[in-house]
Amino acid sequence: PTGYSGWVSLSEVDPDEEVQGEIHLRVEVLGSQGGRRLRCTVLEARDLARKDRNGASDPFVRLRYNGKAQESTVVKKSCYPRWNETFEFELAEPAGEKLCVEVWDWDLVGRNDFLGKVVFSVQGLEAAGQEEGWFRLRPDKSKPREDERRGSLGSLQLQVRLRDETVLPSHCYQPLVQLLCQEVKSGRQDGQVHLVTLLDETTTAECRQEVAINLVKLFLGQGLVKEFLDLLFELELAKPCEPNTLFRSNSLASKSMESFLKVTGLPYLHAVLGPTITRVFEEKKYVELDPGKVEIKDVGCSGLHRVQTEGEVIEQGRQHLQSYLGELLDAIAKSAPACPPVIRAAFRQLFRRVGERFPQHQHTKFVAVTSFLCLRFFSPAIMTPKLFHLRETHADARTGRTLLLLAKVGQ
């Protein structure tokens, strides 16, 4: 109940346990009794850990079976290497040995860095005949952990507190609820100090999001959310403001509209963005438009490799990005009938209020709507789909870069 405050000793992390990515393999048992062979085709890998200072790795594959080892060629500066190499071993009798496929980062000086491994049961392969697919790289758990350095690597000071919140019976809050509802129903009054304005001025930036979402839920429950947002729009527009920076600050009006969209519009968001986000995650296409970040790789079938030029990589990425963008914009353009009526009503009010405030700037009312719909709703969901429940996990480095570029070109 009193929490914890103190220093905690750090313990060493085994780098062989820090792995990520997948490898594409085809493993099969060939031949008949007396002359059987174990064949493993190493095709490619993706999203490998970045071990070198240049932000990539120099991966190669080492295969171990029955006391023998074979190695692939080294692919320089790539976390998405392509090998297309085949290796064979004489099958041991009985087939009790396991095939171990390890991925390493080659270093000119010092020891090679472990990138992960996949272990196959040969007995299981004999029954299946062949197995092909993408396999997640696993850490090396075979080495015993050494704890003698525990405490010698420094310490981390932590403070942990349990926060209690007292929630009173609902009738205790009725005077406040009635006061807020009365103000929202009355609308903006010239010369009057509004309670909503006081809330905006007295809440800090850190807690304004929490205040906004609670107010949105309160007025949704009271059936007054449109009136609440309209009052916020009026109060915000009454302040000195520029058309080009309208609703760009983290005011109570901006945070409330943002929270309103999340509370009422998630099913709509999923219907619009879901197919494109799923496609980006599943295809894992390489998309890069910055020449300074382009990763050159081999292309072509086995035996006919050539190195792509920087221009080819950028053009290929541009085509992938254009395909995603076209699908995304088409979905957004066709989504108006599916947009919840309460959201459309709120945007209609915003559109009218901004048009009245800036009659000489006709484009401003469109900018006001898109500043919420695109900059605070669609774009954040594209960049971090997990936070909007579009995906169960965060994107890997390659997919995250594609999503970032897609959000930027969408804006």
Buried (B, 14 or more C-beta within 10 A) or exposed (E): EEEEEEEEEBEEEEEBBBBBBBBBBBBBBEEEEEEBEBBBBBBBBBBBBBBBEEEBBBBBBBBBBBEEEBBBEBBBBBBBBBBBBEBBBEBBEEBEBBBBBBBBBBEEEEEBBBBBBBEBEBEEBBEEEEBEEBBEBEBBEEEEEEEEEEEEEEEEEEEEEEEEEEEEEEEEEEEEBEEBBEBBEEEBEEEEEBBBBEBBEEBEEEEBBEBBBEBBBBBBEBEBBBBBBBBBBBBBBEEEBEBEEBBBEEBBBBBBBBBBBBEBBBEBBBEBBBEBBEBBBEBBBBBBBEEEEBBBBBBEEEEEEEEBEEEEBBEBBBEBBEBBBEBBEEBBEEBEEEBBEBBEBBBEBBBEBBBEBBEEBEEBBEBBBBBBBBBBBBBBBBBBBEEBEBBEEEBBBBBBBBBBBBBEBBE
